[in-house]
Amino acid sequence: MKNKDILEAAKLTQKEMSNVNKFIEHGDKLWEFYDSSEFMKLYEYFIDSEEMPYSVAKGRTEAPDVWILDRLS
């Protein structure tokens, strides 16, 4: 599935989609992504689709925000 399709499936607004692209380009602002509506919508999408491993979702093996941005980049 393409990134645009994922962002639409996660029900992100156009503004949120633009923000996600900025987060991907500027990976040094992860704390802003983690506190965003974009993160919450994408987190729920990847949990519901069972694409994100449980250990990542719980932050045991990798941070979920980093995993999401890596998945989309």
BELNORDA-V814686 format. One record per residue. N is the residue number from 1. RES is the residue in three letters. PHI is phi in radians with two decimals (999 if undefined). PSI is psi in degrees with one decimal (NA if undefined). BURIAL is I if it has 9 or more other C-alpha atoms within 8 Angstrom, else O. Layout:
# BELNORDA-V814686
n: [N,N]
res: [RES,RES]
phi: [PHI,PHI]
psi: [PSI,PSI]
burial: [BURIAL,BURIAL]
This chain:
# BELNORDA-V814686
n: [1,2,3,4,5,6,7,8,9,10,11,12,13,14,15,16,17,18,19,20,21,22,23,24,25,26,27,28,29,30,31,32,33,34,35,36,37,38,39,40,41,42,43,44,45,46,47,48,49,50,51,52,53,54,55,56,57,58,59,60,61,62,63,64,65,66,67,68,69,70,71,72,73]
res: [MET,LYS,ASN,LYS,ASP,ILE,LEU,GLU,ALA,ALA,LYS,LEU,THR,GLN,LYS,GLU,MET,SER,ASN,VAL,ASN,LYS,PHE,ILE,GLU,HIS,GLY,ASP,LYS,LEU,TRP,GLU,PHE,TYR,ASP,SER,SER,GLU,PHE,MET,LYS,LEU,TYR,GLU,TYR,PHE,ILE,ASP,SER,GLU,GLU,MET,PRO,TYR,SER,VAL,ALA,LYS,GLY,ARG,THR,GLU,ALA,PRO,ASP,VAL,TRP,ILE,LEU,ASP,ARG,LEU,SER]
phi: [999,-1.33,-0.95,-1.05,-1.13,-1.13,-1.08,-1.21,-1.11,-1.41,1.14,-1.38,-1.33,-1.03,-1.09,-1.13,-1.08,-1.09,-1.10,-1.06,-1.07,-1.16,-1.09,-1.15,-1.18,-2.02,-1.08,-1.42,-1.97,-1.07,-1.10,-1.24,-1.14,-1.06,-1.64,-1.89,-1.18,-1.06,-1.06,-1.08,-1.14,-1.23,-1.03,-1.09,-1.05,-1.19,-1.21,-1.09,-1.40,1.07,-1.42,-1.42,-1.07,-0.99,-1.13,-1.33,-0.99,-1.56,1.30,-1.46,-1.91,-2.87,-1.30,-1.06,-1.15,-1.16,-1.04,-1.08,-1.15,-1.13,-1.10,-1.53,-1.67]
psi: [136.1,156.6,-44.5,-40.8,-39.4,-46.9,-38.9,-41.8,-31.2,-0.4,39.4,144.9,169.9,-41.9,-43.8,-38.4,-42.5,-41.8,-40.9,-43.3,-37.6,-40.6,-38.8,-43.4,-37.3,72.1,-4.7,-2.0,42.2,-33.8,-31.5,-38.6,-44.0,-30.6,16.4,161.2,-29.9,-45.9,-47.4,-43.4,-42.7,-38.1,-49.4,-40.9,-50.3,-29.6,-50.2,-35.4,-7.1,23.2,-34.8,125.8,146.4,-41.0,-30.7,-44.1,-35.2,-1.1,22.5,-40.0,-20.1,153.7,130.6,-34.6,-40.4,-42.5,-45.6,-48.9,-35.9,-40.6,-36.0,-11.6,NA]
burial: [O,O,O,O,O,I,I,I,O,I,O,I,O,O,O,I,I,O,I,I,O,O,I,I,O,O,O,O,O,I,O,O,I,I,O,O,O,I,I,I,I,I,I,I,I,I,I,O,O,O,O,I,O,O,I,I,I,O,I,O,O,I,I,I,I,I,I,I,I,O,O,O,O]
